[in-house]
């Protein structure tokens, strides 16, 4: 073997794939989580495949949404689970935000922050309530803002809700999801619970994003968004 070719192969061995790839249906077997075996961080941004577009249509996306399907990306990302094992999650975000999400998920991975599951909200029929009840971390979902009629930031693919049960939405006596009631007293020992100053909060703040845990009129501990809303 040519010595220069050998050196190139050795130099590339073990590198993670983080660049965007074009994706067809053969690239995705499922939109649910897989267990992974390699103890390394991986973040892959891909176009939304036809099969997932069909699943999303009329469920988590529809005509008239702020973003077209071509402006969204399916992210496949390795993460720690509540079981202490490595998993591959899938999440849909705006194409313009992939760099931020890669940086944040990398920090979460390196710090050992766990996610119970990361799946597209279309796996829950587009229901934010069902996704939260499953403690699912999700981003894009073309829907109205909680308690209002305008577009939620999730409709723009530039917001994420993380471990909703451990990090509930709290407004007066309203707690969403209701299973988050036991986490109103913020216990740093709970898996997946987000606290001010945590690496994942710092990573989002450094990227210029806002955290619902810093809101004053209500608290949305699960929620991070590009414009702070």
C-alpha positions in Angstrom: 0.0 0.0 0.0 1.2 3.5 -0.8 2.7 5.0 2.4 0.8 8.3 1.8 -2.5 6.6 1.4 -1.8 4.6 4.6 -1.1 7.8 6.5 -4.4 9.4 5.3 -6.4 6.3 6.4 -4.8 6.3 9.8 -5.4 10.0 10.2 -9.1 9.7 9.4 -9.7 6.6 11.5 -12.0 7.3 14.4 -13.1 10.7 13.3 -16.8 11.5 14.0 -19.1 12.5 11.2 -20.6 15.9 12.0 -21.2 17.3 8.5 -24.5 17.4 6.8 -25.4 14.4 4.6 -28.2 13.9 2.1 -30.6 11.3 3.4 -32.9 8.9 1.6 -35.2 6.3 3.2 -32.4 3.7 3.2 -30.5 5.8 5.8 -33.2 5.5 8.5 -34.6 2.3 9.8 -36.7 3.9 12.6 -37.4 7.2 14.3 -37.2 5.8 17.7 -34.0 5.5 19.8 -31.3 3.0 19.3 -28.7 1.8 21.9 -25.1 2.5 20.7 -21.9 0.8 21.7 -19.1 3.3 20.8 -18.2 5.5 23.8 -17.8 8.6 21.5 -20.0 11.6 20.7 -21.7 11.6 17.3 -23.8 14.3 15.8 -25.2 13.9 12.2 -27.4 16.4 10.4 -29.5 15.1 7.6 -32.3 16.2 5.3 -35.7 15.0 6.4 -36.2 11.7 4.5 -39.4 11.0 2.5 -40.8 8.5 4.9 -40.5 10.9 7.8 -41.9 13.8 5.8 -45.0 11.7 5.2 -45.2 10.8 8.9 -44.9 14.5 9.9 -47.4 15.9 7.3 -50.6 16.8 9.0 -49.2 15.8 12.4 -46.2 17.9 13.5 -46.0 19.9 10.2 -48.6 21.2 7.8 -49.0 23.7 5.0 -48.8 27.2 6.4 -46.2 26.4 9.1 -43.4 29.1 9.4 -40.8 26.7 8.0 -40.9 24.3 5.1 -39.7 20.8 5.5 -36.7 21.7 3.4 -35.6 24.2 6.1 -35.6 21.4 8.8 -33.0 18.8 9.6 -33.1 15.4 11.3 -30.4 15.2 13.8 -29.0 11.8 15.0 -27.1 12.3 18.2 -25.5 10.1 20.8 -26.4 10.8 24.4 -26.4 9.3 27.9 -29.6 7.7 29.0 -31.2 7.5 32.5 -30.0 3.8 32.4 -26.4 5.0 32.2 -26.0 3.6 28.7 -25.3 5.3 25.5 -28.1 5.8 23.1 -28.7 7.4 19.7 -31.6 9.9 19.7 -33.3 11.7 16.8 -34.5 15.3 16.9 -35.8 17.7 14.3 -34.5 21.3 14.3 -34.2 24.3 12.0 -31.3 24.0 9.6 -30.0 27.3 10.8 -29.6 26.0 14.4 -27.6 22.8 13.8 -24.3 24.4 15.0 -25.8 25.4 18.3 -27.4 22.1 18.9 -24.2 20.3 18.1 -22.3 22.4 20.6 -24.9 21.9 23.3 -25.3 18.2 22.8 -21.5 17.8 22.9 -21.3 19.6 26.2 -24.2 17.5 27.6 -22.4 14.3 26.4 -19.0 15.3 27.9 -20.6 16.4 31.2 -22.6 13.1 31.5 -26.0 14.9 31.4 -28.7 12.2 30.7 -31.8 12.4 28.5 -34.4 9.8 29.0 -35.3 9.7 25.3 -34.9 11.9 22.2 -37.5 11.3 19.5 -39.4 13.4 16.9 -42.7 14.6 18.3 -44.4 12.9 15.3 -43.7 9.7 17.2 -46.4 11.0 19.6 -48.9 12.0 17.0 -47.7 15.6 17.2 -49.1 15.8 20.8 -47.0 18.0 23.0 -48.8 16.5 26.1 -48.0 12.9 25.1 -44.4 13.8 24.3 -44.0 15.5 27.7 -45.7 12.6 29.5 -43.2 10.2 28.0 -40.4 12.5 29.2 -39.3 13.0 25.6 -36.8 15.7 24.6 -38.0 17.3 21.4 -37.5 20.5 19.3 -39.6 21.2 16.2 -43.4 20.9 16.5 -45.6 23.2 14.5 -48.1 24.2 17.1 -49.5 27.1 19.0 -47.7 28.5 22.0 -48.8 27.1 25.4 -51.7 29.1 26.7 -52.0 31.2 23.5 -52.9 31.2 19.8 -49.7 32.4 18.2 -46.9 30.2 16.9 -44.8 28.5 19.5 -41.0 28.9 19.1 -41.0 25.2 18.4 -42.7 25.9 15.1 -39.5 27.6 14.0 -37.3 24.7 15.0 -35.2 27.0 17.2 -36.5 25.8 20.6 -36.1 22.6 22.6 -37.8 21.0 25.6 -35.5 18.8 27.7 -36.6 16.0 30.1 -40.0 17.7 30.6 -40.9 15.6 33.7 -37.8 16.7 35.7 -38.0 20.2 34.2 -41.7 21.1 34.1 -43.6 24.2 32.9 -44.9 26.0 36.0 -47.5 28.8 35.9 -49.3 29.4 39.2 -51.0 26.1 40.0 -50.5 24.7 36.5 -47.7 22.1 36.1 -47.0 20.6 32.7 -46.6 17.7 32.5 -48.5 16.9 35.7 -45.9 14.2 36.4 -43.5 17.1 37.0 -45.2 18.0 40.3 -42.7 16.1 42.3 -39.8 18.2 40.8 -41.1 21.6 41.8 -38.5 21.6 44.6 -35.4 21.6 42.5 -33.4 18.6 43.6 -30.0 18.5 42.0 -29.7 14.8 42.7 -32.5 13.9 40.2 -31.4 12.5 36.9 -31.9 14.9 34.0 -32.9 17.9 36.1 -31.6 21.2 34.9 -30.2 23.8 37.3 -28.9 27.3 36.8 -25.2 27.2 36.1 -25.3 23.6 34.8 -23.0 23.0 31.7 -26.0 22.6 29.4 -27.5 26.0 30.6 -24.2 27.7 30.2 -23.7 26.3 26.7 -27.1 27.7 25.5 -26.5 31.1 27.2 -23.1 31.3 25.6 -24.8 30.7 22.2 -27.1 33.6 22.9 -30.2 31.5 23.7 -32.6 32.0 26.6 -33.7 29.5 29.3 -37.3 29.3 30.6 -35.9 28.7 34.1 -34.8 32.3 34.1 -38.3 33.7 33.4 -40.0 35.7 36.2 -43.7 35.5 35.4 -43.6 31.7 35.1 -41.0 29.0 34.9 -40.4 26.6 32.0 -37.4 24.7 33.2 -37.4 22.3 30.1 -37.4 25.1 27.6 -34.5 26.8 25.7 -35.0 29.0 22.7 -33.0 31.2 20.3 -34.9 34.4 21.0 -35.5 33.7 24.7 -39.3 33.2 24.3 
